Structure formats: C-alpha cells, structure tokens
Amino acid sequence: MPDLLIELFSEEIPARMQAKAADDLKGLVTNGLVDAGLTYESAGAFATPRRLALTVHGLTTRSPDIREEKKGPRTDAPAGAIQGFLRGAGLDDIARARVVSDPKKGNFYVADLVKPGRAAEAIIAELLPAVIRGFPWPKSQRWGSGTLRWVRPLHSIVCSFGPETEEPVVIDFEVDGIRSGNVTYGHRFLAPEAIKVRRFSDYVEKLEKAKVVLDPARRRDIILHDARDLAFAAGLELVEDEGLLNEVAGLVEWPVVLMGAFDPAFLDVPDEVIRATIRANQKCFVLRDPKTGRLANRFILTSNMAATDGGATIIAGNERVIRARLSDAKFFWDGDLAIPLETLVPKLEGITFHEKLGSQGDRVRRIVALAREIAPLVGADADKAARAALLAKADLLSGVVGEFPEVQGLMGRYYAAHGGEDAAVAAAIEEHWKPQGPSDRVPAAPVSIAVALADKLDTLVGFWAIDEKPTGSKDPFALRRAALGVIRIILDNGVRLPLNAYSSKTPDLLNFFADRLKVQLREQGTRFDLVDAVFALGGQDDLLLIVKRVEALGALLATDDGKNLLAGYKRAANILKAEEKKGTAVAAAVDASLFKEAEEKALAAAVDAAAEAAHDAVAAENFEGAMKALATLRAPVDAFFDKVLVNDADERVRANRLALLTVLRDACHQVADFSKIEG
C-alpha cells in the first residue's frame, strides 16, 4: 500500500504551538482523506521549530465507485418528462434505463448510475491546499505580498506519494506561489543545504544526517538523559521540570546539552527564586546538591548547535546573562528583606481586586474575619489565623513577586520568617494559596487550613454575590479550582465545616459545591448518582458527612440486600406515584387493625424497627449503621410484594397498604433519596 509524506517547512514554529499544530495537521488531512473515500492503516505527525511533518501509511490509491439509483417517471409519462429524466441521469437512450413495476404506481423508469472513484493523487492535490490555507493557527498573519496566513513565512512544501517498491510521485499543487515538491532543508546553521527526499523512511534518515531530530519525543529523551548524565558526572541531581523540557525540545532541532555555572554567592537567594530566574529568562534547568538538598551553582542549558569549541562560547554567553538576571533577583531579594512585611499591608488599599469587590485591602479584611471565625472549627489559634490572613497578600507588593508572580506566597513565608513571625503564621502565608491544582499538596497545619479556606470561600462567595459565575468552559477567576480546593482541604483533613454558614446569601453556591464534589468523587471512582441521592435530602452542607453518607450508601448498594432493597423501594415509589396521579386515597397513618396478611404485618414491624435504628444511627453520624438497619428490610419487602396485593378491593385496606409503602419510602429517605439512584 502506498505511503503519503507531507512536510510544511517554515521560518519558525513557536514551541507552544507545535504539538497542537502537528495534531491539527494529522486530523485535517486524515479526516479529509477518509471523507473523500480513501482509507489508511496508520498516521503519525511530527513538529520541529521549523517544520510540520505527516506520514500516512497504507493509503488506498483510489476512492471506490459510488453506485446509486435514480428514479424516473412512469413509462407512460409525456415525452418531455422522459427527456428531462434522461438529461438528469446522463443517459442518451431510454433503453439504458430499467423498468420497475409497482403494484400501486405502475411501471416507471430507474437509471443505474455509477459515480467513478477518484485517484488518491487528485484527492490529495485538492485537499492539501485547502488544509494549508485554512490551517487553524492561534495567531497568524500574511507575510510579504501573499494572501496566505501562516504563523511565520512558509518556505516550502513536500508532498510525495507511492508504494515502497516504486519511486514515489510528487503530488503537484501550488499555494500562494509555493509549489509542492520533494525538497526540504536541514538544520538552519549546521546543514542548511537542500535535501531531496522520497518517502518518510529516507526523509527521517536524511534529516538526521542534516542535524535535525524530527520526533519531539526523541528530542525530549535526548535532553533529559544527557542532562541527567552531566548532573551525575558532577555529583549533582537534575531538578526535573516536564513543562520546561517540553518547551526546550520545541526550541531546538539538534539538541546539545551543556553545563554552566554561576557565582556561589547567589545561593544566598532562595532556591525557588534562582530556579524561577534561570527558568524564565534562559530556559535552563537547575541542579541540586544531594548532600545539602539545596541548589548547586550549576545549570543545564540546551543548545541548538554542535559548536567546534565544545560549547565553551555558548556556555559563557548563558553564564553572562544568568549572572545579570541573578544580580537583579538578589537586588530584589535584599531589598525585600529590608522592608517589614507588615508595612506593605496598607499599600494593598491601592490595588483593585475587582471593581465590584473592592481593593486587595478590602479583601484582606474579609479574609481576616473569616479566618478568625473558621479557626476554632479546625483547631487553629484564632489570633495566629488572623495574623496570617492579614499578611497573606502583602508579598504581592514585594520586588521578587513583582518579577516572578509564580513565587507569591512562598516569598511571603520567607519574609515573615525573616521578620520573626510565628512559624505557623509564616507557613500559612505560603500555604493559603494551595492547592493550586489536582496534583498540588493540600495544607495540613490548622492555621494554614483556616486561612486557605477563608481565602477560597471569600473568593467564591464574593463572585457569586456579584453574579460572576463560571459559564461553560469560561472560568476567568478560577472559581472551579477554588471550590475543588475547599473540597480537598475539607476531605483530606477531615474538617467539619457547615458551608451554609458562609454561602447562605448565595444559596446556589452550594449546588456548585455539589457539582464539584461529584467531579472529585467521580475521578476517585464514586458514582455521581449517589452524591445526587445524598444532596437531594436538602440541608446537606457538611461535605465530610456527605462523603461518609455516599461511601456508606455505595457499600450498601454493592450487596445483594442493598440491590434488592433499592428494587423494592423503586417498586413502592412507582406504585405511590401512580396512585397519587389517580388521586387514590392514602391513609394518614398505618392502622395495624386493617392488616390481613402476615407479610404486611411483618413489613410494618420491620419498617418501624429499621426506621428507628436508622434515625438513631444518622443522629450519631453512624451512616454505616443506618445502612445496615435499612438492609434488614430486604426480606420483608420481597415477601410483601410477593404475597400482598396493594390495590385491594377494600378501599380502607388499599389506603392502609399505600400508607405502609409511604412509611417504607420515608424510612429510606432518612439516609438518601433513593429515587435519584440509577438501577
């Protein structure tokens, strides 16, 4: 089967766009081929800083013929109608049409039409220009005098097609004056000459000889392994950084890993600031000294050049820039240490948090009050929680955070510790921002928990109050992350926090927490309908107890007794629902004197016992015990429905039996709304 090779060679492709661009190229081309009737065995897309490449293996050489029937007029139709049918069907003689008999409509003509398939070459030549012209770059513009919009100037297009056993052909087309061919170019500096390629296998091989590693995954592996080796040889450890690794791999076609050094005096600056400086400005990795656990005065850089001097000039250039950047960082750090953190707090009045929610100073006052209120609930010292909340945002005005916003909070901790603040206060200043994402750690110290919850609840309540809620995929104020942060802090630390106390003025905020909790539990394998069943009881605002109920409910429904009880509940609920629609009378209370059958007497006794036991267990927050109490209803419920006719002819007996089913339903509702449970 033939293979297709495509390369779009341009001046530059920004690293952040490469992965998506490769995926887009693959999707647009393969979907277009399939839509045109072709099939293929496999496809792979690749990107470097200068090219997008696609290989499609096992592509069919022709789309299939399409056969269809075109129904015509009756055989006794006027000549004009028959001639119109012939023209529409492309026939020159009515004898080429079939006559089909219909018992109701009589005899009529049918033309058997065949739309011939198309050669793959013709399909590709039509498809590729459309893909290139409509390529979905996030940012693009016209270059020079052309009309094509591209991320950077497009220089050449490779498009070859053919089986491995034959010389492939160049699919000929033109886009904005660029004609497709079989010529590409190697590394910009190391091997810039033109390279003639045939198919994907020799394309990759020739690029490699021309100092281009096509596969970004392989470039990442080269960088990572060479960096680890250099670190090991120096007795150090690489501080690995997947995001930086992906970025650097998108900046080079021929990765050459080198090690540089900086003045040890800069190690007085916190490790996080050194790392942020070197990462942000030079895209370099830092190294750790395993003996001390601190950073070493070395860094790893990735060059796009195999220099004749072994990289000495490149290293020296990076060292000069890093020295200047670290000098700036040390200047900010030393300056920040000279200013007590508390003196920055009044300046927060001049920073707007949100036009409808006031300044950062207003926000700090709210967080202080909230942290003091939450502190006793989480076992924290209220004064320390209030102090940490007061200082929590002050480092936003520091020099280091102004330069590197990603170290906010952490710098506040350093400055607080330097100023002699209590260790719990300093820790809370850093940790109140956490968790920032699903993989980030959750605050565990009581003061940190109080301030983190206060910060996130203030954000959520505030934005709900001004009706700035997330919509669809839009969440500009990261409110979903804040809600998930509250949930994780509560669940991971076993915190008992009545959310209604903080969201009573914004009641639908509790529904938002319910939705986020469902997302969190679903990721852990919990069924979302069980969360709905617990929340449906109303008044459920203690997330820790909700999860305990959900876990107990899930354990019950995993047993045969639980499954059969659910089936019995649903049968009872359906009967009640149907009879209520009819207006059938239901007794206000169960009257034991109206029982006729032993099974209804047994069910009544079992429901009374189970309801009382479940009530007591729920009051004691023993949800497992409540579920076990309900599980005892399985046998009497089964026996009742097997032996007892609910719709008895005697109206009083029927009303009494419906009342018994109502009591059964209400007993189950003590722990969850079983009607919300699927199955």
C-alpha positions in Angstrom: 0.0 0.0 0.0 1.3 3.5 -0.8 2.5 6.0 1.8 2.0 9.7 1.8 4.6 12.2 3.1 3.8 15.8 3.8 6.2 18.5 5.1 5.4 22.2 5.6 8.7 24.0 6.1 8.6 27.5 7.5 10.7 30.2 9.1 9.7 29.3 12.6 7.0 27.5 14.6 6.8 28.7 18.2 7.3 25.9 20.7 4.0 26.4 22.4 2.1 25.8 19.1 4.0 22.8 17.8 2.1 19.9 19.5 -1.3 21.2 18.6 -0.2 22.1 15.1 1.0 18.6 14.5 -2.3 17.2 15.8 -4.3 19.6 13.6 -2.3 18.6 10.5 -2.9 15.0 11.2 -6.6 15.4 11.9 -7.3 17.7 9.0 -5.5 15.6 6.4 -6.7 12.1 7.5 -10.3 13.3 8.0 -10.2 14.8 4.6 -8.9 11.6 3.0 -11.5 9.5 4.7 -14.3 11.9 3.8 -13.1 11.6 0.2 -13.5 7.8 0.3 -9.9 6.8 1.0 -8.7 4.5 3.8 -5.3 4.2 5.6 -3.6 2.0 8.1 -1.8 4.5 10.3 -0.6 8.1 10.5 2.0 10.0 12.5 2.6 13.7 12.9 5.8 15.5 14.0 7.0 19.0 14.6 10.3 20.8 15.0 10.9 24.6 15.4 10.8 24.9 11.6 8.6 22.1 10.2 5.4 20.2 10.5 5.5 16.7 9.0 2.9 14.0 8.4 3.2 10.4 7.3 0.1 8.4 6.3 0.9 4.7 5.8 -1.1 2.2 3.8 -3.3 4.8 1.9 -5.6 3.4 -0.8 -4.8 4.5 -4.3 -8.4 5.3 -5.3 -11.7 6.0 -3.8 -14.4 3.5 -4.6 -17.0 3.9 -7.3 -20.4 5.1 -5.9 -23.5 3.4 -7.2 -26.9 4.8 -6.9 -30.4 4.5 -8.4 -32.2 7.5 -9.9 -35.9 7.0 -10.0 -37.6 8.4 -13.1 -41.1 9.0 -14.4 -43.8 6.4 -15.3 -43.3 4.6 -18.6 -46.4 6.3 -19.9 -45.3 9.8 -18.9 -45.1 12.5 -21.5 -42.1 12.6 -23.8 -40.8 15.8 -22.2 -40.7 14.3 -18.7 -38.8 11.3 -20.1 -36.3 13.5 -21.9 -35.7 15.5 -18.7 -35.1 12.3 -16.8 -32.5 11.2 -19.4 -30.7 14.5 -19.2 -30.6 14.4 -15.4 -29.3 10.9 -15.4 -26.8 11.4 -18.1 -28.3 8.8 -20.4 -28.6 9.1 -24.2 -31.3 6.5 -24.7 -34.2 5.4 -22.5 -33.3 1.8 -23.3 -30.4 2.2 -20.9 -32.8 2.6 -18.0 -34.6 -0.3 -16.2 -38.3 -0.6 -15.9 -39.6 -1.3 -12.4 -43.1 -2.4 -11.7 -45.0 -1.1 -8.6 -48.4 -2.6 -7.9 -49.8 0.8 -6.8 -47.9 3.2 -9.0 -47.5 1.2 -12.2 -44.3 0.9 -14.3 -41.6 3.5 -14.0 -38.0 4.0 -15.2 -34.9 3.7 -13.0 -31.4 4.7 -14.0 -28.5 2.8 -12.5 -25.8 5.4 -12.1 -22.1 4.9 -11.3 -20.0 7.8 -10.0 -16.4 6.8 -10.7 -13.9 6.9 -7.8 -11.0 9.3 -7.9 -7.3 8.7 -7.8 -5.7 9.4 -4.5 -3.3 11.9 -6.2 -6.2 14.0 -7.3 -7.8 13.9 -3.9 -4.6 14.9 -2.2 -3.9 17.7 -4.7 -7.3 19.2 -3.9 -7.2 18.6 -0.2 -3.8 19.9 0.8 -4.1 23.5 -0.5 -7.4 23.8 1.4 -5.8 22.4 4.6 -2.9 24.8 4.3 -5.0 27.9 3.6 -7.4 27.2 6.4 -4.9 26.0 9.0 -6.1 26.9 12.5 -3.1 28.7 13.9 -4.0 30.5 17.1 -2.1 33.5 15.7 -1.1 34.1 12.1 -0.6 36.8 9.6 0.1 37.5 5.9 3.8 37.6 5.1 5.2 39.7 2.2 2.8 40.3 -0.7 1.0 36.9 -0.5 -2.5 36.2 0.7 -1.7 33.1 2.8 -2.0 33.5 6.5 0.7 31.4 8.4 2.3 31.5 11.7 5.7 32.6 10.1 6.6 32.7 6.4 6.0 29.3 4.7 9.0 28.4 2.6 8.4 25.0 1.0 6.0 22.1 0.8 6.9 18.4 0.4 4.2 16.1 -0.8 5.2 12.6 -2.1 3.0 9.5 -2.6 3.8 6.0 -3.6 4.5 2.4 -2.6 7.8 1.3 -1.1 8.6 -0.8 -4.1 8.3 2.1 -6.6 9.6 5.6 -7.0 7.0 7.9 -5.3 5.4 10.7 -7.2 5.3 14.3 -6.2 1.6 15.4 -5.8 1.6 18.7 -7.7 -0.2 21.7 -6.3 0.5 25.4 -5.5 -0.3 27.5 -2.5 0.4 31.3 -2.6 3.2 30.9 -5.1 4.8 27.9 -3.3 4.7 24.8 -5.5 4.9 21.4 -3.8 7.9 19.2 -4.4 10.3 16.7 -2.8 12.9 19.1 -1.4 13.4 20.1 2.2 16.2 21.7 4.2 18.3 20.6 7.1 19.5 22.4 10.3 19.5 26.2 9.9 23.2 26.6 10.7 24.7 23.1 10.7 23.3 21.8 7.4 21.2 24.3 5.6 21.5 22.8 2.1 18.6 21.5 0.1 17.7 17.8 0.6 15.8 15.7 -1.9 13.6 13.1 -0.2 11.4 10.2 -1.4 9.3 8.8 1.4 9.1 9.0 5.2 11.9 6.5 6.0 14.6 8.2 4.0 13.1 11.6 5.0 13.8 10.9 8.7 17.2 9.4 7.9 18.4 12.3 5.7 17.1 14.9 8.2 19.1 13.1 10.9 22.3 13.4 8.8 21.4 17.1 8.3 21.3 17.6 12.1 17.5 17.5 12.6 15.8 15.2 15.0 12.2 15.1 13.7 10.4 13.4 16.6 9.8 15.7 19.6 9.6 12.8 21.9 13.1 11.7 20.9 14.4 15.3 21.4 12.9 15.3 24.9 14.6 12.0 25.7 18.0 13.2 24.4 17.8 16.3 26.5 16.6 14.5 29.6 19.1 11.7 29.5 22.1 13.9 28.6 21.1 16.4 31.4 20.9 13.6 33.9 24.3 12.2 32.8 26.0 15.6 33.1 24.5 16.1 36.5 25.6 12.7 37.7 29.1 13.2 36.4 29.3 16.4 38.6 27.9 14.6 41.7 24.6 16.5 41.4 21.0 15.8 40.7 18.9 17.3 37.9 15.8 19.2 39.1 13.4 17.8 36.6 10.8 20.0 35.0 8.4 18.5 32.5 7.0 21.8 31.3 10.4 23.2 30.7 11.6 20.0 29.0 8.7 20.2 26.5 9.4 23.9 25.8 13.1 23.4 25.3 12.5 20.4 23.0 10.4 22.7 20.9 13.2 25.3 20.6 15.9 23.0 19.1 16.2 20.7 16.1 19.6 19.3 17.2 19.7 19.3 21.0 23.2 19.7 22.5 23.1 19.6 26.3 25.8 21.7 28.2 26.5 22.6 31.8 27.3 26.1 33.0 28.0 27.7 36.4 27.2 30.9 38.4 28.8 32.6 41.4 28.1 30.7 44.6 27.3 34.0 46.3 23.9 34.0 44.5 23.0 30.9 46.6 22.0 33.3 49.4 18.9 33.9 47.3 16.1 31.3 47.9 16.3 28.3 45.6 12.8 28.9 44.2 13.9 32.4 43.1 17.1 31.1 41.5 15.1 28.5 39.7 12.4 30.9 38.5 15.1 33.3 37.3 17.1 30.8 35.3 14.0 29.0 34.0 12.1 32.1 32.9 15.0 34.0 31.3 17.2 31.3 29.9 15.1 28.2 29.7 17.7 26.3 31.7 17.4 23.6 34.2 18.9 23.9 37.7 20.8 21.3 39.7 20.6 20.1 43.3 23.4 19.1 45.6 22.2 15.8 47.2 24.4 16.4 50.2 22.7 19.6 51.3 19.3 19.4 49.5 19.9 23.0 48.2 20.6 24.1 44.7 24.1 23.9 43.4 25.7 26.8 41.5 25.3 25.0 38.2 22.7 24.9 35.4 21.9 22.9 32.3 21.3 24.6 29.0 20.2 23.1 25.7 21.8 24.5 22.6 20.7 24.1 19.0 24.4 23.9 17.9 27.2 21.4 18.0 29.9 24.1 18.4 33.6 23.5 17.4 34.8 24.7 20.7 32.8 22.2 22.6 30.2 24.8 23.5 32.5 27.0 25.6 31.3 30.2 23.9 27.7 29.2 24.2 28.1 28.4 27.9 30.0 31.7 28.5 27.2 33.6 26.9 24.5 32.0 29.0 26.6 32.5 32.2 26.8 36.2 31.5 23.0 36.5 31.1 22.3 34.4 34.1 24.8 36.4 36.2 22.9 39.6 35.3 19.5 38.0 36.0 20.6 36.6 39.3 22.1 40.0 40.2 18.6 41.5 39.6 17.0 38.8 41.7 19.4 39.3 44.6 18.8 43.0 44.4 15.1 42.5 44.8 15.6 39.8 47.5 17.9 42.0 49.6 15.6 45.0 49.1 12.5 43.0 50.2 14.3 41.7 53.3 14.9 45.3 54.4 11.2 46.1 54.4 9.0 44.5 57.2 6.2 42.6 55.6 3.5 44.3 57.7 4.5 47.7 56.3 3.3 46.5 52.9 -0.2 45.8 54.1 -1.6 49.4 53.9 -0.4 49.6 50.3 -2.9 46.9 49.4 -5.6 49.5 49.6 -4.3 50.9 46.3 -4.6 47.6 44.4 -8.0 46.8 43.0 -9.1 43.2 43.5 -12.3 43.6 41.5 -14.3 46.7 40.8 -17.4 45.3 42.5 -15.5 43.6 45.3 -13.1 46.4 46.3 -9.4 46.6 46.8 -7.0 43.9 48.0 -7.1 45.7 51.3 -10.9 45.2 51.5 -10.4 41.5 50.6 -7.7 41.1 53.3 -10.1 42.4 56.0 -12.8 39.9 54.9 -10.3 37.0 54.9 -9.1 38.1 58.4 -12.6 38.0 59.8 -13.4 34.7 58.1 -10.1 33.0 59.2 -10.8 34.0 62.8 -14.3 32.5 62.5 -13.1 29.3 60.9 -10.1 28.8 63.2 -11.9 27.1 66.1 -13.6 24.7 63.7 -10.2 23.4 62.5 -8.4 23.5 65.8 -6.4 26.6 64.9 -5.3 29.5 67.1 -7.7 32.3 66.1 -5.1 35.1 66.6 -2.5 33.3 64.5 -5.0 32.7 61.8 -6.0 36.3 61.7 -2.3 37.4 61.7 -1.5 35.1 58.8 -4.6 36.3 56.9 -3.5 39.9 57.5 -0.1 39.3 55.9 -1.1 36.7 53.3 -1.3 39.1 50.4 1.4 41.5 51.4 4.2 39.9 49.3 2.2 40.8 46.2 3.9 44.2 46.6 7.4 42.8 47.0 10.1 43.1 44.4 10.7 39.4 43.9 7.0 38.6 43.4 6.6 41.6 41.1 9.3 40.0 38.9 8.2 36.4 39.4 4.5 36.1 40.3 4.7 32.3 40.5 6.6 32.6 43.8 3.8 34.6 45.6 3.0 33.1 49.0 6.4 31.4 49.2 8.2 34.8 49.3 5.7 35.9 52.0 6.7 32.9 54.1 10.4 33.8 53.7 9.8 37.5 54.6 7.6 36.6 57.5 10.1 34.1 58.9 12.9 36.7 58.5 10.7 39.3 60.4 10.3 36.9 63.3 6.7 35.9 62.7 5.4 32.7 64.3 6.3 29.6 62.2 2.6 28.6 61.8 1.8 32.1 60.6 4.7 32.1 58.1 3.7 28.7 56.8 0.1 29.7 56.4 1.1 32.7 54.2 2.6 30.3 51.7 0.1 27.5 52.0 -3.1 29.6 51.9 -2.7 29.6 48.1 -2.8 25.8 48.0 -3.9 23.5 46.4 -3.3 25.2 43.0 -4.3 22.0 41.1 -5.1 18.3 41.4 -1.5 17.3 41.9 -0.7 20.1 44.4 -0.4 19.3 48.1 -3.2 20.3 50.5 -2.5 22.4 53.6 -2.4 20.3 56.7 -1.5 22.6 59.6 -4.5 24.1 61.4 -3.6 27.8 60.8 -2.9 27.1 57.2 -6.2 25.3 56.8 -8.1 28.2 58.3 -6.5 30.9 56.1 -6.7 28.7 52.9 -10.4 28.0 53.5 -11.1 31.7 54.3 -9.3 32.9 51.2 -11.2 30.5 48.9 -14.6 30.9 50.5 -14.3 34.7 50.3 -13.5 34.4 46.6 -16.4 32.1 45.9 -19.0 34.0 47.9 -17.8 37.3 46.6 -18.0 36.4 42.9 -21.3 34.6 43.4 -22.7 37.7 45.1 -21.9 39.8 42.0 -23.1 37.1 39.7 -19.7 36.4 38.1 -20.1 32.6 37.9 -18.3 30.2 35.6 -20.1 29.6 32.3 -19.4 26.6 30.1 -15.6 26.4 29.6 -15.1 30.0 30.8 -13.8 30.5 34.3 -11.7 33.7 34.3 -11.5 33.9 38.1 -10.6 30.1 38.6 -13.7 29.6 40.7 -13.9 25.8 39.9 -10.3 25.5 41.2 -11.2 27.4 44.3 -14.2 25.1 45.0 -12.2 22.0 44.4 -9.5 23.4 46.7 -12.1 23.8 49.5 -13.4 20.3 48.9 -9.9 18.8 49.0 -8.9 20.7 52.2 -12.1 19.6 53.9 -11.9 15.9 52.9 -8.1 15.4 53.3 -8.1 17.0 56.7 -11.5 15.7 58.0 -12.8 19.2 58.5 -16.4 19.7 59.7 -17.4 23.0 58.1 -21.1 24.0 57.6 -20.9 25.6 54.2 -24.4 27.2 54.5 -23.0 29.4 57.2 -20.8 31.1 54.6 -23.0 30.8 51.5 -26.5 31.5 52.9 -26.8 34.7 50.9 -25.8 32.8 47.7 -27.8 29.6 48.0 -26.9 28.2 44.6 -23.2 28.2 45.6 -24.0 25.0 47.5 -25.1 23.4 44.2 -21.8 24.4 42.7 -20.0 22.7 45.5 -22.2 19.6 44.9 -21.2 19.6 41.2 -17.5 20.0 42.0 -17.8 17.3 44.7 -19.3 14.9 42.1 -16.4 15.7 39.8 -13.9 15.0 42.6 -15.6 11.7 43.7 -16.1 10.5 40.1 -12.4 10.8 39.5 -12.0 8.5 42.5 -14.4 6.0 41.1 -17.6 7.0 43.0 -20.9 7.1 41.2 -22.3 10.6 40.7 -25.9 9.5 41.3 -25.1 8.5 44.9 -23.9 12.1 45.5 -27.2 13.4 44.0 -29.1 11.0 46.3 -27.5 12.4 49.4 -27.7 16.1 48.3 -31.4 15.7 47.4 -32.3 15.3 51.1 -31.7 19.0 51.5 -29.8 20.8 54.2 -26.6 18.9 53.3 -23.8 21.4 53.7 -21.2 19.4 55.6 -19.0 17.9 52.8 -17.3 15.4 55.1 -20.6 13.9 56.3 -21.9 13.9 52.7 -18.9 11.8 51.6 -19.4 9.5 54.5 -23.0 9.0 53.6 -22.1 8.4 50.0 -19.5 5.9 50.9 -21.9 4.0 53.2 -24.6 4.1 50.5 -22.2 2.7 47.9 -21.2 -0.1 50.3 -24.9 -0.9 50.9 -25.7 -1.0 47.1 -22.7 -3.2 46.5 -24.5 -6.0 48.4 -27.4 -8.2 47.3 -29.5 -6.9 50.2 -28.9 -3.3 49.1 -29.7 -4.0 45.4 -32.9 -5.8 46.3 -33.9 -3.1 48.8 -33.4 -0.5 46.0 -35.6 -2.5 43.7 -38.3 -2.8 46.4 -38.0 0.9 47.1 -38.4 1.8 43.4 -41.4 -0.5 43.2 -43.0 1.1 46.2 -42.2 4.6 44.9 -43.7 3.8 41.5 -46.9 2.5 43.0 -47.3 5.5 45.2 -46.5 7.9 42.3 -49.1 6.2 40.0 -51.8 6.2 42.7 -51.1 9.8 43.7 -51.7 10.7 40.0 -55.0 8.9 40.1 -56.0 10.7 43.3 -56.2 7.4 45.2 -56.6 7.9 48.9 -53.6 7.2 51.1 -54.2 6.8 54.8 -52.6 9.4 57.1 -51.1 6.7 59.2 -50.7 2.9 59.2 -53.5 1.1 61.1 -52.4 -2.3 62.2 -56.0 -3.4 62.7 -56.5 -3.3 58.9 -53.7 -5.8 58.2 -55.0 -9.0 56.5 -51.8 -10.7 55.6 -48.9 -11.9 57.7 -46.4 -10.3 55.2 -47.8 -6.8 55.7 -47.7 -7.2 59.5 -44.1 -8.3 59.2 -43.2 -5.4 56.9 -44.8 -2.9 59.2 -42.8 -4.2 62.2 -39.6 -4.3 60.2 -40.0 -0.8 58.9 -40.7 0.6 62.4 -37.6 -1.1 63.8 -35.4 -0.2 60.8 -36.6 3.4 60.7 -35.9 3.9 64.4 -32.5 2.3 64.2 -31.6 4.3 61.1 -32.8 7.5 62.7 -30.6 6.9 65.8 -27.6 5.9 63.6 -27.9 9.0 61.5 -28.2 11.2 64.6 -24.9 9.6 65.8 -23.4 10.1 62.3 -23.1 6.4 62.0 -24.1 6.1 58.4 -22.8 2.6 58.0 -25.1 1.5 60.9 -28.0 3.4 59.2 -27.4 1.5 56.0 -27.2 -1.8 57.8 -30.6 -1.1 59.5 -32.2 -0.4 56.1 -30.6 -3.6 54.7 -32.8 -5.7 57.2 -35.8 -4.6 55.1 -34.8 -6.6 52.1 -36.6 -9.9 53.1 -39.9 -8.4 54.4 -40.1 -6.1 51.4 -39.6 -9.0 49.0 -42.2 -11.1 50.9 -44.7 -8.2 50.9 -44.6 -7.7 47.1 -44.7 -11.5 46.5 -47.8 -12.1 48.7 -49.7 -8.9 49.1 -51.9 -7.1 46.6 -51.6 -3.4 47.3 -54.7 -2.4 45.3 -57.1 -4.4 47.4 -60.8 -4.1 46.6 -61.4 -2.8 50.1 -60.7 1.0 49.9 -59.6 1.2 53.5 -57.2 -1.7 53.2 -55.8 -0.2 50.0 -55.3 3.2 51.6 -53.6 1.5 54.6 -51.2 -0.5 52.4 -50.3 2.6 50.5 -49.6 4.3 53.8 -47.3 1.4 54.7 -45.4 1.9 51.4 -45.1 5.6 52.3 -43.5 4.7 55.6 -41.1 2.4 53.8 -40.2 5.2 51.4 -39.7 7.7 54.2 -37.5 5.3 56.1 -35.1 5.1 53.2 -35.1 8.8 52.8 -33.5 9.2 56.2 -30.2 8.3 54.6 -30.6 9.3 50.9 -33.2 9.9 48.2 -33.3 6.5 46.6 -35.2 7.9 43.7 -32.0 9.6 42.5 -30.1 6.3 42.4 -29.8 4.6 39.0 -30.6 0.9 38.5 
